[in-house]
Amino acid sequence: MAASPHSPNSSFRRLRGQHSPAEFAAMVRRAAKEIGETVSCDARYIGRVESGEIRCPNYAYERVFRHMFPGHNLADLGFSPRETVRGRLAQREQVASFSPFTRRTAPGSASCGSSASSASSFSSVPRSKESDVLRRAFMAGGSATVAAATLSLTLLGDTRRLPHRAGESEAAAVEDAVRQIRLLDDRHGADSLYRRAAEPLRTAYALLDAGATRQSTEDRLHAGAGELAISVGWLAHDSGRFDDARSHYAEALATARVSGDAGLEAHAFSNMAFLARDCGRPRESVRAAQAGRRAARSLGSPRLLSLLALREAGGWAGLADRKACEEALTRAHTEFSRGEAGADPEWMSFFGEAELESLESRCWAALGEHARAARHARRAADLQDPHFARNVALYTAELADNLAHAGAPDEAAWAGGRVLELLDEVQSTRIQSMVAATARTLIPHQRSPRVGAFLARHAAV
């Protein structure tokens, strides 16, 4: 029987068996990867399902659960029919008249390029319609412009209608905003998303300032607001707005320190290390990565320690300290080989073998060993799930640049041409800058037909 409101989902609990919630969440994430889905499942989500708080999963989770348990429908899994949940949700929304991450837009004003000032008039957008729009956009894998337009339905807050004190639904809305930003960035890149994503961040901190109905909710709001600050900071970072990114990462770090959240602190330092490297401050990158490692030491996640070691290696490479870089790379591979753990943060779903290869490639490139860097970049591009267009484009751009510097201009031109094809779908200032740099490196080889064709295509973009 499907779970009724506020009653435990005993069917789902039986399916979890002897696994802990964290172990089962890791199984869900692995199953999602097997079918090309992206879900940010953690022990908290499993607890919300089993308590009956989540009466029906979204479409992505439904596909993952059906993959894990063939022959089971939603009722077999202990969930309520989607249409009954939606109907009651819409009625509650009309009564509460609050959805902090739903923008009330006038008809025709929800385009990617519209300014904040153009949204002065609002009309209610029922969440059931909003879910259908997002589902169709994600499943169809449309253009970044279409995806960014769907973002306006779910991420832009309305701080004029904040509740007196935040409850579980507001905390869940903040968490959902983080997941939606990550999904859209994975598929389409940062450029078209950054301005849209800043408003829910302001709303999240306004909710924190308003206070929560209980301590557990306040803890969720702190974690959610901090993760949202990092996500928005990453959009700024990837689109070349480094000062904005630094501010958002610092805000996330302050939130982590105030709430005593070691996981959030480690995440903030990881991104700060990455940003410092990109800003040409390698020693700061090393120190931030080391601070992140200290924060992560007690969290029980080898993959997180691996990522932080790679961040540190990148800093050492920027300082031309080959020995320290190699030591950090060895630590990264050792920690990565320990495998996934139930304590792995949900935001680390991007960090697999492909990302490890890419980060190592950047280290060798910084040390001037471009042929070796190209080998790692090629493996990264080959290993990456094509579902994540942004990362495929990034790794292929790294491959093109390293091939160009390694004396393989024709191969570099081929890889660069592949990136230009992907840029029809992905909007990322970082990747565009990388392709432009590759084009400049290849100018002396323009007499080659393949190189000449690439340079002509690039000039026409």
Disulfide bonds with the S-S distance in Angstrom:
none
